[in-house]
Amino acid sequence: MTVTSTAPEALLGVYARVGPLLVAGEGSEVIAEDGTRYLDFVAGIAVNALGYNHPVFRGAVTRALESGLVHVSNLYRTEPGERLAAELIAHSFADRVFFCNSGAEANEAAFKFARKWSRKTEIVAFTGAFHGRLFASLAATDRPDYRKPFEPLVPGVHIVPLEDWAVADRMISANRTAAVIVEPVQGEGGVRPLDPEWLGFLRELCDARGAALVFDEVQCGLGRTGTLFAYEQTGVVPDVVTLAKPLGGGLPMGAVLLTEAVAAALKPGDHATTFGGGPLVATVALDVLRTIAEPGFLAAVREKGAALGAALSRLAAVSPKVVAVRGRGLMWGIELVEPAAPYVTAARERGLLVCTAGAQVIRVVPPLVVTREELERAVAILGEVLA
């Protein structure tokens, strides 16, 4: 049949989409079909680090298309993926990189790699965690409403109390535990930076018991917290890091960064991907990575993040609706005394897009290129709706 107008009912109803039909974007704003501009502090849920229509992204896409090589099987070598992997290694602890298409895929791969390396099977995750919606990553995700309709999930995955030292000591087993997975800054769990001392304790436990320490930086990595990787601020070096959201600049892209010790356990055929690390997306991701990794860019994220955090703290001090403000860099959560959804709606009606991170937390994750003036506008709107 011929479709002459948009048909939202044609999409599977797993999203409760709200608001206007978005048709364009520029900078930190998205534009609706009626021309209304919205200041976008969702940014594709921390995906659009360079905002919309950024010259780096446009130039990389154009250059990639001009090569004519959009996709080729991973049975063959291509330069963009190799260059991107080398760049990630140069900026991190890692010795090897595996590319995929999303954060959930990256975490699933990390679980497989840890099992193969350790020759053990169990995974330990923590309350408040979100690691994806595939079967193993969902088993490690602490959202009962997401999990229950699809049980039984992958067995051997244990969710234990966050920052409970005694329980972690008991549950991370030398005989059974293949990996411990944790977000240095929890995203969906309410935007919670974790205690570096506790992360160091997990590092010690993993070393002593032969488990891989996996940092899920799908949301908090690649500049979001003010350093290229969130683990840099903790003083703890993991065995594996998973990345996704901002890596492709808006194109689907995930990555797993591994030490040589873990990587050495893998051989051809142990894992695979059809599209991961393809020439087009890898070309774009390399330019995005290089832009974000610039010291001046990261310094600007830290400066803007400090200003945003201070402004939100001032807002919290005068609003009885705010319980706490938490965050790092340009990743912030405003915890309320009541459900956050009505305030997300009220902000959208005033031209600001924000989203929730759990039932009572407003999540604020603007593009990393956001301006100070745009931050001030956003805080003013939040001040109105939370007054």
C-alpha positions in Angstrom: 0.0 0.0 0.0 1.0 3.6 -0.5 1.5 5.7 2.7 0.7 9.3 2.1 1.0 10.5 5.7 2.8 9.4 8.9 1.1 6.5 10.6 2.3 6.1 14.3 0.0 3.1 14.7 2.2 1.2 12.2 4.9 1.0 14.8 4.9 -1.7 17.5 3.4 -0.2 20.6 6.4 -0.7 23.0 6.9 3.1 23.3 4.4 5.6 24.7 5.5 8.4 22.5 4.5 11.9 23.5 4.6 15.4 22.2 4.9 16.7 18.6 6.3 15.2 15.5 10.0 16.1 15.3 11.3 16.9 11.8 14.7 18.6 12.2 17.4 19.6 14.6 20.1 22.2 15.0 22.6 22.6 17.7 20.9 21.7 21.0 17.4 22.1 19.7 14.9 19.9 17.9 12.3 21.3 15.6 8.6 20.1 15.4 6.6 20.0 12.2 4.8 23.3 13.2 8.2 25.0 13.5 8.3 25.0 17.3 11.8 24.6 18.7 12.5 22.6 21.8 15.7 22.8 23.9 16.7 19.1 23.9 18.2 18.0 27.3 17.4 14.4 26.5 19.7 14.3 23.5 18.5 10.9 22.4 19.1 9.7 26.0 22.7 10.8 26.1 23.4 9.8 22.5 23.7 13.1 20.6 26.9 14.4 22.3 27.5 16.8 19.4 23.9 17.9 19.2 22.2 18.2 15.8 23.6 19.0 12.4 27.1 19.4 13.8 29.7 20.0 11.1 32.0 17.2 12.3 29.1 14.6 12.0 28.0 16.0 8.6 31.5 16.0 7.2 32.2 12.5 8.3 29.0 11.1 6.9 29.7 12.9 3.6 33.2 11.6 3.4 32.1 8.0 4.2 29.4 8.1 1.6 31.8 9.4 -1.0 33.9 6.2 -0.6 31.0 4.1 -1.7 31.8 1.6 1.1 28.9 1.8 3.5 29.0 -1.8 4.6 31.3 -4.8 4.0 31.3 -8.1 5.9 33.7 -8.4 8.9 35.2 -11.3 7.0 37.3 -8.6 5.3 39.4 -5.8 6.6 38.4 -2.1 6.3 40.4 0.9 7.4 37.8 2.9 9.4 37.1 0.2 12.0 40.8 -0.5 12.5 41.6 3.2 12.9 38.7 3.6 15.4 39.8 0.6 17.5 43.4 2.0 17.6 42.2 5.4 18.7 40.1 3.9 21.5 43.0 1.8 22.7 45.3 4.9 22.6 42.9 6.7 24.9 42.2 3.9 27.4 43.5 0.9 29.3 42.4 -1.5 26.6 44.4 -3.7 24.2 41.6 -5.0 22.0 38.2 -3.7 20.8 35.0 -5.4 19.6 32.4 -3.4 17.8 28.7 -4.0 17.8 25.5 -1.9 17.4 24.2 -1.0 20.8 24.8 -0.9 24.5 22.8 -4.1 25.2 24.8 -5.9 22.6 28.0 -4.7 24.1 27.0 -6.0 27.5 25.9 -9.3 26.2 29.3 -9.6 24.4 31.1 -8.7 27.6 29.3 -11.5 29.5 30.3 -14.0 26.9 33.9 -12.8 26.8 34.1 -13.0 30.6 32.7 -16.5 30.7 35.1 -17.7 28.1 38.1 -16.1 29.8 37.2 -17.2 33.4 35.7 -20.6 32.5 33.0 -19.7 35.0 29.4 -18.8 34.5 27.9 -16.4 37.0 27.5 -12.6 36.7 27.0 -10.2 39.6 25.2 -6.9 39.1 23.7 -4.4 41.5 20.5 -2.8 42.6 19.6 0.2 40.5 21.5 -1.1 37.5 20.3 -0.9 33.9 22.4 -2.9 31.4 19.9 -3.5 28.5 16.9 -5.5 27.5 18.3 -8.6 25.8 18.1 -11.8 27.8 21.4 -11.7 29.7 21.6 -7.9 30.0 17.9 -7.8 31.2 18.8 -10.5 33.8 21.4 -8.0 35.1 18.9 -5.1 35.1 17.2 -4.1 38.3 13.8 -3.3 36.8 11.2 -5.9 37.9 8.5 -4.5 35.6 10.8 -5.0 32.6 11.9 -8.4 33.7 8.7 -10.2 34.8 6.9 -10.6 31.4 10.0 -12.4 29.9 11.0 -14.7 32.7 12.8 -17.1 33.0 15.8 -15.0 32.0 19.4 -16.1 31.7 20.2 -18.1 34.9 23.3 -17.4 37.1 22.9 -13.6 37.1 22.6 -12.2 40.6 21.5 -8.6 41.5 22.9 -7.7 44.9 22.5 -4.6 47.1 24.5 -1.6 45.7 27.5 -0.5 47.9 26.9 -3.3 50.4 30.4 -4.5 51.1 29.5 -7.6 53.0 27.1 -8.9 50.5 29.5 -8.2 47.6 32.2 -10.1 49.5 29.9 -13.0 49.9 28.4 -13.1 46.4 31.6 -12.7 44.3 32.8 -16.2 44.3 36.2 -17.6 43.2 34.4 -20.8 42.0 31.4 -19.4 40.2 31.7 -15.7 39.3 32.8 -14.8 35.8 32.2 -11.1 35.9 31.0 -8.2 38.0 29.3 -5.5 36.1 28.7 -2.0 37.4 28.0 1.5 36.1 30.4 4.1 37.5 27.5 6.5 37.3 24.1 4.8 37.3 21.8 6.2 34.6 18.4 4.7 34.7 18.8 4.0 38.4 18.4 7.7 39.2 21.8 9.2 38.1 23.9 8.0 40.9 27.7 8.5 40.9 29.1 5.5 42.8 31.6 5.6 45.6 35.2 5.2 44.2 36.3 3.4 47.3 33.6 0.8 46.8 34.5 0.4 43.1 38.1 -0.1 44.3 36.8 -2.8 46.7 35.2 -4.6 43.7 38.5 -4.4 41.9 40.2 -6.1 44.8 37.5 -8.8 45.0 37.7 -9.5 41.2 41.5 -9.7 41.3 41.4 -12.1 44.3 38.7 -14.3 42.9 39.5 -14.4 39.2 36.5 -12.4 37.9 36.4 -9.8 35.2 35.4 -6.3 36.4 33.2 -4.8 33.7 32.3 -1.1 33.7 29.2 -0.3 31.8 29.8 3.2 30.4 27.1 3.1 27.8 25.5 6.2 29.2 28.2 7.8 31.4 31.2 7.3 29.0 32.7 9.2 26.2 32.9 12.7 27.8 29.5 12.7 29.5 31.0 13.1 33.0 33.8 15.4 32.0 36.5 12.9 31.2 36.7 10.7 28.2 35.9 7.6 30.3 34.0 7.7 33.6 36.5 5.2 35.1 39.2 7.8 34.9 37.6 9.7 37.8 37.4 6.7 40.1 41.0 5.6 40.2 39.9 2.1 39.3 40.9 0.4 36.0 38.4 -2.3 34.9 39.1 -5.4 32.7 36.3 -4.5 30.3 34.4 -1.3 29.4 31.2 -1.3 27.3 30.4 1.8 25.3 27.6 2.8 22.9 25.2 5.8 22.9 27.4 8.8 21.8 30.0 6.8 20.0 28.4 6.9 16.6 27.2 10.5 16.9 23.6 9.2 16.5 24.3 6.2 14.3 24.0 2.8 15.9 27.3 1.8 17.4 28.6 -0.1 20.4 32.0 -1.2 21.5 33.6 -3.5 24.1 37.1 -2.5 25.3 39.2 -5.4 26.7 42.5 -6.1 28.3 44.9 -8.5 26.5 44.3 -11.0 29.2 40.6 -11.3 28.5 41.0 -10.9 24.8 43.5 -13.8 24.6 40.7 -16.2 25.5 38.7 -15.5 22.4 39.3 -17.1 19.0 37.7 -16.7 15.5 34.1 -17.8 15.7 33.5 -17.2 19.4 31.5 -14.1 18.7 30.4 -12.1 15.6 28.4 -9.1 14.3 27.1 -8.4 10.8 27.1 -4.6 11.0 29.4 -3.8 13.9 32.3 -1.5 13.0 31.2 -1.0 9.4 33.0 1.6 7.3 30.3 4.3 7.4 29.6 4.2 11.1 33.2 3.7 12.1 34.3 6.7 10.0 31.7 8.9 11.8 32.6 7.4 15.2 36.3 8.2 14.7 35.6 11.8 14.1 33.1 12.0 17.0 35.7 10.4 19.3 38.5 12.7 18.3 36.3 15.7 18.8 35.1 14.7 22.3 38.6 13.5 23.3 40.1 17.0 22.7 41.3 18.3 26.1 39.6 21.7 25.5 36.3 20.0 24.7 36.5 17.9 27.9 37.5 20.9 30.0 34.4 22.8 28.6 32.2 19.9 29.6 33.6 20.0 33.2 33.1 23.8 33.4 29.6 23.7 32.0 28.8 20.7 34.2 30.0 22.5 37.3 27.8 25.5 36.4 24.8 23.3 35.8 25.3 21.4 39.0 25.5 24.6 41.0 22.4 26.0 39.4 20.4 22.9 40.0 21.6 22.9 43.7 20.4 26.5 44.0 17.0 25.4 42.5 16.8 22.5 45.0 17.5 24.8 47.9 14.3 26.8 47.2 12.0 24.0 45.9 10.2 21.8 48.5 9.6 19.4 45.7 13.3 18.5 45.3 14.8 15.8 47.5 18.3 15.8 46.0 20.4 16.7 43.0 23.1 14.3 41.9 25.4 14.1 38.9 28.7 14.6 37.3 29.7 16.6 34.2 26.7 17.0 32.0 24.7 14.1 33.5 22.4 15.1 36.3 19.4 13.8 38.2 16.8 15.8 40.2 15.1 13.5 42.7 11.6 14.7 43.6 9.2 13.9 46.5 6.7 12.7 44.0 6.5 11.2 40.5 8.6 13.1 37.9 6.5 12.4 34.8 4.1 15.4 35.3 7.1 17.8 35.6 8.6 16.3 32.4 5.4 17.1 30.6 5.3 20.6 32.1 8.8 21.3 30.9 8.0 20.1 27.4 5.0 22.4 27.3 7.5 25.2 28.0 9.9 24.2 25.3 12.4 22.0 27.3 12.8 18.2 26.7 13.9 16.2 29.7 13.2 12.6 30.7 12.9 10.5 33.8 15.5 8.2 35.4 13.2 6.1 37.6 9.8 7.2 38.8 10.8 10.2 40.8 14.0 11.5 39.1 14.2 14.1 36.3 17.2 13.3 34.1 19.2 16.1 32.5 21.6 15.0 29.8 22.0 17.8 27.2 24.3 17.6 24.2 27.9 18.1 25.3 28.1 21.1 23.0 25.3 22.9 24.9 26.0 26.6 25.6 26.0 28.4 28.9 23.0 30.4 27.7 21.1 27.2 26.9 21.9 25.8 30.3 20.5 29.0 31.9 17.3 28.8 29.9 16.8 25.1 30.9 17.4 25.8 34.6 14.9 28.7 34.4 12.2 26.4 32.9 12.9 23.8 35.5 12.7 26.4 38.2 9.2 27.4 36.9 7.8 23.9 36.8 9.3 22.9 40.2 8.3 26.1 42.0 
